Amino acid sequence: MEPIEAEKIFIFNSTLKTVKEKPSDDEIQDAKLLYYYPIEEELIIKRSNLGIIEGTLSFLDSFEKTEEKFLYTELNNKYFIANCYEDNFMLCFIIKKFVKFSQYESINTKKEWIKIYLDNFYNMFCFYHNSFSDFFLSKENPNINYPLSKNKNLTFKDFIVTYLEYIKNIKLPFFSNMQYLKVNNNLQIGILFSMQKIKEKIPEISLLSSVYKGKIIYNEVPFDSISLLYNLFYEVIDTSAKINSFKAPVNEVKEEYENKEEEKKEEDKNEEEKKEEEKKKKKKK
């Protein structure tokens, strides 16, 4: 499977207004757009892509009223995907055709796989910046789209660039790549007991997962999250250390001992050379 390639990422909020008293139709549309990557994209293309997402959502909503605002559609050999967060913030990805899905996979399964990326982006962003509303909106006038400061523009651009680099290592579908280690009942009880002890010692931990030699032996983390983490872990580790061929951990005590032995040999060698030099000097005299 090929990794995801997000060509464009943008966020808009249809409830936002411009600061102008008598805005044009284009200015009303532009006020909805909070951020668009790449920044240098032509304005007409930004408006067009926003309009595609907004128009499709409005069209679908006229047929079926649902609380979930999730869009998955294909246009011009690209996927347009979007999902709503914090009531009115639409996070949108435009991505290349990146996966040769099995003919046996349902459309709902495909949507779930792709939606994981949007959720992961949002969760990662909130981890660093709390929420979209805190980052983009003014507390005094939350209905107005004020231009982002230079610092916030750079911050968000850096976040997207880092995220795109991060997801290069993630492949779809995640779930088929996951491997589990079969354990007997006694071992399973021991693992459960160990996990409980860890939680007792570190109360901040709410969910745990344990991987041994590339295989999952215990997991409490939601399936979509652990599959994403598992695949990232599997892709970034060294080729020689992959499943069933992990390198043995470094024995620090042994390594320290061997280093000291090497140092001692070097000292003895230097000492011998000094003695030889002294003997030669004495002979010359």
Beta strands, then each sheet from edge to edge (+ up, - down):
strand 1: 6-13
strand 2: 33-37
strand 3: 70-75
strand 4: 78-85
strand 5: 89-96
strand 6: 209-212
strand 7: 215-219
sheet 1: 2+ 1- 5+ 4- 3+
sheet 2: 6+ 7-
end
